[in-house]
Amino acid sequence: MTDWQGINEFVSVAEHGSFTRAAQALDQSVAHVSRQVSRLESRLHVQLLYRTTRHVTLTDSGKLYLQHCRQLLEGLAEAERAMSRHLAVPQGKLKLTAPVAYGESHIAPLVLSFLQRHPSLDIQLNLTNQVLDLVHEGYDLAIRLGHLSDSSLMARKLASRRQHVCAAPAYLSRHGQPNSLSELEQHNCLLGTNDVWHLQEQGRRRLLRVRGNLRCNSGHALTEAALQGQGIVQLPDYYVARHLRDGNLVELLAAYREPDEGIWAVFPHNRQLSPKVRMLVDHLAEQLPGLPEERRQH
C-alpha cells in the first residue's frame, strides 16, 4: 500500500521554495515539515531537494516526483469533491478570494451570513487586490471586478458596478467643470493604482491617461480627497453614490461614462463546481443586486 506520509509537506515545500513558508501554509511547525520530507526521502532512497541556508530547490528526481504527486493530490481532491456532491449539507473547506475594499463592504458580510446557514463549512476568505492563480494556490472561487482577461477560468456574473467621474462643488467653483474628455487635461485628477481612466466616446471605449498630484491604492482615501475638493476622481458607485445623492460630490462627463461593468465569480475551468461552491455563488448572486442601499454605498 502506498504511504502518503510526507507527500503534502514535500509538495508544499516545492511550491513555496521554503520550509518556513510551507509550514505556514500547512499550519505546521517547520521541524515537522522538515522531518516528514526527510522521512519521505529515506523511504524513497532518493534526494528530492537541495537545501541551503537561503534556498530550497528541486533535484531532477524531485521534479519528476513532484509531477506525479500533484496528480495524486488533485485526484484525491477530486475524490473529496465527488463525495461532497453527495452530501445534503455543505461541509468541508471552501477557499475564496476577493478585492480588499469590495470584499470588506460586500462579500464578507454575505460570506458570514452563508456560514451562519451552513456552520459545518470551514471558509477561508482572503482579501487581496492581487490577481491570484486559483489553480496553483488551491482556491475554489474568486470575486473579480470589471473586465475579465483570464480565459482559462469559468465565470458567472453576480452583479454590476458603475464608474463615476466626480468632484466636490468646492473644487468645481475654483477650477470650473470639464465638459469634454480633452478638458480633463486641465484638471487635477486623483489617481488610483494606475493613471488610465475607462470612458467611452461616440460608442467606442476610450482609455484616457490623466494626471494629478495624488496617487493612492485606497478608494476610501480617494473619495475623502475628492470630498475635500482636492481634485476629480473616477470611482465605482459603492464609494461615491451616497455622496452624489447627498450633493457632496457632483457627477461629471456622464455622457462619456462606460456601460456598467460586471462583478464576477470565477473558478477554475478544470474542476467541476462542487455544491457548496455553487450554493455560495447562488447566495452572492441573489443578495448582491438587492443589498440595502447603505451597504451598497459603504
C-alpha positions, 0 to 999 in steps of 0.5 A: 500500500502506498504511504502518503506520509510526507507527500503534502509537506514535500509538495508544499515545500516545492511550491513555496521554495521554503520550509518556513513558508510551507509550514505556514501554509500547512499550519505546521511547525517547520521541524515537522515539515522538515522531518516528514520530507526527510522521512519521505526521502529515506523511504524513497532512497532518493534526494528530492531537494537541495537545501541551503541556508537561503534556498530550497530547490528541486533535484531532477528526481524531485521534479519528476516526483513532484509531477506525479504527486500533484496528480495524486493530490488533485485526484484525491481532491477530486475524490473529496469533491465527488463525495461532497456532491453527495452530501445534503449539507455543505461541509468541508473547506471552501477557499475564496478570494476577493478585492480588499475594499469590495470584499470588506463592504460586500462579500464578507458580510454575505460570506458570514451570513452563508456560514451562519446557514451552513456552520459545518463549512470551514471558509477561508476568505482572503482579501487581496487586490492581487490577481491570484492563480486559483489553480496553483494556490488551491482556491475554489472561487474568486470575486473579480471586478470589471473586465475579465482577461483570464480565459482559462477560468469559468465565470458567472456574473453576480452583479454590476458596478458603475464608474463615476467621474466626480468632484466636490462643488468646492473644487468645481467653483475654483477650477470650473467643470470639464465638459469634454474628455480633452478638458480633463487635461486641465484638471487635477485628477486623483489617481488610483493604482494606475493613471488610465481612466475607462470612458467611452466616446461616440460608442467606442471605449476610450482609455484616457491617461490623466494626471494629478498630484495624488496617487493612492491604492485606497478608494476610501482615501480617494473619495475623502480627497475628492470630498475635500475638493482636492481634485476629480476622481473616477470611482465605482458607485459603492464609494461615491453614490451616497455622496452624489445623492447627498450633493457632496460630490457632483457627477461629471462627463456622464455622457462619456461614462462606460456601460456598467461593468460586471462583478464576477465569480470565477473558478477554475475551468478544470474542476467541476463546481462542487455544491457548496461552491455553487450554493455560495455563488447562488447566495452572492448572486441573489443578495448582491443586486438587492443589498440595502442601499447603505451597504451598497454605498459603504 
